[in-house]
Amino acid sequence: MSTALLGIVVHVENPGQPNNEQPPKPSTGLVSNLLKQGKSYRELFDQVIVPLQTKGSKPPFFCVHGDTGRAIFFALAKRLGSDQPFYAVQCVGLDGKAAPLTSMEAMATHYITEIRKIQPSGPYLFGGFCMGGALALEMAQQLQAAGEKVALVAMLDTHAPWMVRSTKEASPYGLTTRLKDHYQNLRKMPRNEVRKYLGMRVENVEFIIKRQLWELAYRVYKRRSGPLPKFLWDIESVNTHAFLEYRATPYDGKVVMLVTDGTVNRFNCEHLGWEDVPKDGLEIRRVVGLHDTIMNEPHVKPYAAALKRAITEALESASSKPVAATMTSENTPAQ
């Protein structure tokens, strides 16, 4: 099949075009004040930095997106409390107007630029869910190289990219991985939720086939130089490729790993492949839960509690150092 024809097939069949993707629907109370900024709901949740909680006396916590590229941290932000400023970091290209970034390094560089508009200097508090944990690490690496301080790198259920064999296996559409995940989910699921869960999975079969077409086209275009064609602007799939191609260098600091029981069972280890990356050690905090539901209520409660402790300890450690976090005047947390 020619690349032109393949492009037509993927463009017509791919349901994941950025312009058609709807932003998440958090509770009205959480975002009502944010909408007063004069932006529409869609504009607010298509931007790279989403301010979920701007008030509070503590330095801000920046939490980086997972595979989907979107902020899914509404429950987590609320659980951390009204005194903890919380900013979600989302992908470039969610509005369909710009091409997604195709490497972890490029993403991290762009996110740092945006973050510095809110907090010009460190120490910084970073975290990330799924692949976002690796992005948080890369951001910390780049900031350290620039002479900045990073107080916390928290990986939220993040396995190392080298823990999986291929893009197909790591992708949420990889058959072996998903079957194993579904089995673990069904084992622990209440009986009254099983039918609904299985029904949703069956509805995804056609979607999976379409994504396999996308995979074929993307591999062809990755071998060429030049901009990524718009029909391949599929955020989740591009992110998966970028994540698998990433190789972290040793980090001059400590990393806190919050890992769920479900993810430990999937990889048969707690360190998830990161044990040799942080020079000051990998601190593992195991939390009851499953990867697919840990950011939702009520499952997020113990996860948020563990993260809150990690932030508190990081700030206590940073307070003994002379450098203090600063904020731009328009984003200074309320006292």
N, C-alpha and C positions, 0 to 999 in steps of 0.2 A: 504494500500500500504506500503511495506517495505521501510525503509530509504534508502537502497541500490538502489532499483528500482526507488524511488523518485529522488535520486541523478542523476541517468542516464537520467531520463526524463528532469530534469532541465538543466543538462549539455548540452544535445543535443539541447534543445529548447531555452535556454537563449541567446538572442542576445547581451547581455551586458557584455561579457567576457572582462576583462581589456585589453588583447592583441589586441583585434579588435577595441577598441574604439580609435577614432582619436582625436588628440589634436585640439584645436580651431585654426582658421586661422585669426590672426590679420593682420592689414595692414603691408606691408613690411617695411615702414619707421620706425615703432615703434620698431621692433625687429632686424633690420639689424645689429646694433652695438652689440646686445647680442649674435648673432650667431658667431661673431668674437672671442668668448671665446674658440673656438675649438670644441664645442659640436654640434651635429646634431640638427636639428629642433625638432625631436622627443625627444631626450634626454633633451633638454632645457625645454620643456613643460611637461615633466613627473616628474620633480624634485619637491620637496616640496616647496622650495622658488623660485619664478620666479621673477627676477628683471625687472620689466616693465619700471622703470625710476630710474637710478642710480645717476644722476647728480642733483645738487641743494644744496643750503646752509642750508636748513631746516633739522630737524631730520626726519628720514624715517617714512612713514606711512605703516603699515602692515595690509593688508586687507584679511580676511579669507574667504575661499570658502563657497559656499552654498551646497545644497544637492548633486549636481553632483560631487563635489570634485575638479572641475577644475577652473582655473583662467578665469573669464569672465569680467575682469575689465579693458580691454584695453581702452575703450572709457572714462571710469572714470579717469584712470591714466592720459590720455592726457588732459582731461578737468581741472585737478588740476594744470596743468602748469609745465613748465620745471624746476622750482625751488623747486619742491616738490618730493623728492625721494619716490618711490612707489614700494612696494614688495607685490606680490600676494602670499598667502599661500594656497597650495594645499594638497590634501590627500596623505597619504602613499598608495602605491599599484597601482597607475595609470599605471605603466609600466608592471603590471602583474607578477612581480618578488617577491613581498612581499605581505603578507596578509594585508587587510585593518584593521585598528584599530577599535575596536568595542565599545569603550566608549568615551564619550566626555572628560573625565578626562585624559585618555591615549593620545588622540589626542593633547590636550592642552600641556601636558608635552613634547611631542615630538616636537611640533612646537616651543615651547620656546627654546629648545636646539638648533634648527636650527636658530632661530632669533638671539640668542646671539652670533652666529658666525659673524653676521653682525653688531649688536649693543649690545655690552657686558653689558651695564648698562643703566638704565633709566634716565630721564622719557621716557616712551614708548607711542607711538601713535598707538592704535589698533582700528580696525573696522572690521565688517563682515556682509556679505549679507545673508539674510534668516537665516539658522541655524548657519552661521558663526558669527552672532552677539552674540549668546550664547557661542560660542567657544572663542570669544574675551573676553567676561566676565570671563569665566573660566581661561583663560590665565592671566588676570589681578589679579584674586583671588590668583592664585598660585605664581605669582611674588610678590604680596604684602606680602604673607606669608613668602617669602624668603628675605624680607626687601627692595625690589625694589620699585621705584616710577612709577606709570602709570598716564600719563597726560590726556589721552583720551580713553574712551571706547565708540565707536559709533556703535549702532545697526542699521543696514540698512534694514528696513522692516522685522524685526525679531519678530515673535510672540513667546510667551512663550510655551514650550512644553505642559504644562498643559491646554492650551486653546483648545486643540482638544481631542477627546474622545479615539482614538485608532490609532494604526499604520496604519490601513487601511484608516482611515479618513485623517490622516496627509500626507500619501503618495501621490505623484503626480498621483498615479493610483487609489486613493480612489474616488469612483463614486460620492458621495454626494458633496464632496469638489470641485471636478473638474467641475461638472455641474454648480455649483454656480459661480465658477470662469469664466467659459466659457460664462455664461449669462452676467456677468458684462463686460467682454471683448467685446462681440458682441454689447452690448448697445452703447458703445462709439466708435466703430470701423467705419471708412468710408465704404460706401457701396461697393466700388470697391475692398476692402480687405476681405469681408465676405466670398466669395466663396473659396478663397485660404485657409483661416483659417479653414473653415469647412472641406475641403478636407484633410488637414493635420491631423485633429482630427480623421477622418474615417480611415486613414491609420494606426493609432495607436491601433486599436481594438485588432488585433492579438498580438501585443506587450504587451498589458494589460493582456491578458489571460496568457501569458507566465510568466509574473511577479507574478501573483497570485500563480502559481506553485512554484516559488522561495520562496514566503512568507511562504508557507506550510513547505517546506524543512528547511528553516532557523529557524522556530519556534521549529522544532524537534531537530535540532542540538544545539540550544541555551540551551536546558535543560541538555545537556551533558557537561562534562568537556573535555578539549583537544582542539587542534588547529581547526580552521575553515577549512573545506574541500575546495579545490580550486574551485570546481564548484559553491560555494556560495560566491566567491569573487566579488560580485556585489557592486560597490562603493555606488551608490545612495541609494540602498535599505538598506545596512548596516548602512549608515549615518542616514537614517530616523529612524531606530530602536534606534540607539545610542542617537539621539536627544530626542526622546520621553521618554527615560528612565532617562534623565538628570533632576536633581533637584538642582537648584542654591541655594546657601546660601547667606545671606545678604552681600552686597558688601560695603566696607568702602570707598565710593567715590560717584561721580556723573556719571550717564549714559546719553548720548545724544541719543535720538531715532529719526531717520529720517524715517518717515512713509508715505506711499503713500495713496492717497484717496481710491484706490481700496482695499487695505488691511484693512483700517479703516472700509469700508463698509462690508467687509467679516466678521469681528469679532465684528462689532457694538461698537467699542471702540478705543480710540487712544493709550492707554497705552499698549495694546496687552498682558496684564497679568504681566507686569514687575513693576508695581507701588510700590510694597513693597520690592523690592530687593535692590536697591541702597540707602544707608543710607543718602547720601547727595542730594537725589532727582533724579527724572527722568525728564529730559528736553526734551519735545516733540516738534519736528519741522515737521509740516505737509507739504508734497510736492505733487503737482499735478502729477498724473501718475498711472500706473498699475504695479504690482509686476513683471509680466512676461516680461515687455518691458523696465523697468526703467534703466537697464544697457546698453541699446542700444541708438545710436543716432537716432533722435535728442532728445529723451525723457530724456536722462541722464543729459542734460544741467542744469535744475533747481536743480536736485539732487546733482550734483557736486558742484554747487554754495553753497548749504546749508552745504555740508560737508566741503568745503574750509573754510567757516566761523567758523565752529566748531573747525577745526584744529587751525586756527589763534587764536581763543579765548583760546583754551587749552594751546597753547604755551605762550601766554601772561600771563596766570595764573601761568604757571610753571616757567616763567622767574624770578619771584619774590622769587623763592626758590633757595637755594645754589647749588642744584644738577643739573648738566648739562648732556645732552646725549652725549655719546662718540661713535665713530665708529672705526672699525678696519681699519688699514691703507689702505688696498687694496679696501675698499668700501667707503672711505671718499668722500663725495660729492664734486664736483668741486666748487670752489669759483667763 
